[in-house]
Amino acid sequence: MKSNYDLIIVGGGIAGSALGRSLAEQGKQVLILEREKIFRDRVRGEYVHPWGVTELRALGIYDLLKQTCGHEARYRVNQIINGPPSKTRDLVETSPHKTGSMHFYHPKMQEELLQAAEHAGSVVQRGSVVSDVKPGPIPTVIVREGQEEHTYQSRLVIGADGRTSLCRNWAGFTVNHDPDRMLIMGLLLDGSGAPDNVVHYYINPINSEFSVLTPLGNTRVRCYTGFHQQDGRRRLSGHKDIDEFVTTSISAGAPRDWFVNATASGPLASFDCADTWVSHPYDNGIALIGDAASSSDPSYGCGLSLALRDVRVLRDLLLTEKNWDVAGHQYATEHDRYFDSIHRLTNWLTMLMYEPGPSAAVRRERVFARLTEDPRRLPDLPGLGPEFPSDEAAYRNLFGDDD
């Protein structure tokens, strides 16, 4: 059994599989270790912003996903109750990348990308349980397979094992955590009346609620709803809470008619929205990508796009820089730049839209008046993402000099 590789990737999700595929195509010896033998619906997200679709193209997986599981939406509607007037946005015409958003059923996407990585030459081991990762000049991964343990070594180990990453812990990275504010709940629905070519985002600042409907094609949507963690509000999960989930979605602004004939076709699960991240996610032969490096508030749908950006940036550096330790540090520096931008922008939006209390309501009234005069003040997460200005001047442009 081969035990030495150029690259060992722990986790075969979108980030791990995309990176493994890209580097195997360039002749690198890649091992991907994936714990799951069968991917199941765990409500893990399916939305890629237009700037993330550009990353799909750069990584050469856009056509694969479009042909096998992808569904594109050209339009987006953001509707804020008692807020600035809403209108349907044509993403193709108004985003710099001239493309809409792409969505997919997450387990299907995972399966397609992991198979593509294997077809490109990556060695894929499914059902493997990683028991330790040891950083160093020659990093080591220990894997338990049945009653046996195997040791693998490589030039670089990639932790792509999600927001509760064990690789991150084993490698000694420090995890930062925002205060808990928002909860999000997601449910897959079939037979919805929501349009197939429009993403709808509803915000009810009065109740600190939101609802998002992401079309997956053929009347299937992933519906999310969420709210600020206040007294008297509880997490929703399981079949028993579906009616309350729908009621909350409608309260946030989603049309009641869209739920009349809809049936649940997946689990109802809830998650904290607080960002978690590692500053400078590379050290001593271990690089973190995707949610293992930084988990962005899922209510804004930036997670998959950030993961794809991680993959593209790291791939390009590994292919151009002979010293992979140098490449790892360069990746981590660039990662911090674009994640920190998204982190600032989403924090501003959460403060504006959902913060409860009288002073927050006064702030909203003032800012909504400014947005009515000039909607361009609002951060453009779908179109520009991390390239939207997020410095002090941008903060003042949104909130005004009185904040």
C-alpha positions, 0 to 999 in steps of 0.5 A: 500500500502506497504511503507517501503522497504530494498532498493528503486531503482530509475531507472529500466535500466541495473544497477537498474534492475540487482541490484534489481534482485540480492538482491530480490533473497536473500530475500531483499524487493526491490522497483524499480521505473521506469519512462518509461512504454515502453522502446524506442531506445534512442541510449543508448549503447549496448556494454559490454567488455569482463571484463564486461561479467565477471560481467554479469556472476557474477550477474547471468544474462549472460544466460538470456541475451544470450538467449533473446537478447544477441549477442556475438562477438569473434573478434575485429579490431582496425584500425588507419589510418596512425597508427600501423598495425592493426590485428584481435584480438581473444578476447577469446584467448587474454583476461584474461576472455577468452570470447568475447564481448556481445551486445544487442538492449538496449530496449530489454535488459531493458525489459528482466532485469526489468521483471527478477527483478520482477520475482525475487520478486522486486516490480516494479512500471512503469510510476512512477515519482519521485519528491524528494529524501531525504537523512538521516538515513531513506532515503525517496522517494516521488513519484507522481502517477497521481494526488497523491503523495506517500512517501516511506522509506527504509534502502538505496536508489539507484540512478540509473537514468542515466547521468542526474540523479535527485537523484544525485541533490536531494541528494546534490552530486557535479558533476565533468565534463571534458572539452567538446572535442568529439561528438558521434552520433549513428544510428541503421542499418539493412541490413549492410554488416559488419561481425556479429562476429567482432566489428570494430573500425576505427580511423582517427587521421588526421580528429580527427574522429572515427567510430564503428560498433557493430554487434547485429546479423542478419545483424543489427549493431549499428554504431557510428561515432564521431569527435573532436569539432572543428569549422565548425563541427556540431551535426548530428541528425534526418533523414535529417542528415543520409547521412552526418552520413554515409559520416563521418563514411566512412571518419573515415575508415569504408568500404563504401560497408557496408552501400550500402544496409543498412537502418536506423531502429532507431533514429540518435542522438548525445551526448557529450563525456565528462565524468561526475562523482561524487567523492565517490558516497555514502552519508547519505543513498543514493548510485549512480550507473551506469551513475548516479555515473559516465558517461564514454566517450561513444566512448570507450564503457565502460559505461555498463561494469562499471555499471555492476561492480557497481552493483556487488561490491555494491551487494556483500557488502550489502550482507556481511556487516550488517551496510549498511552505512559502505557498502555504503562508502566501495562501493564508495571507490572501485568505485572511484578506478576503475572509476578513472582508466578508466577515466585516460586511456580514457583521454590518448587515446583521447589526443593521437588519436584525439587532433588536431594541429601540436604538437599533430601530432608530439606526435602521430608520436612518439607514433605510432612508439613506438606502432609499436615496442610494441603494448602492450603499448596501454591500453587494454580497452576490455580485462583488462579495469580498471585493466590495469595500469594507473599510471605515469609509465604506462603513460610514457610507452605509451607516452615516457619520452619526453611528 
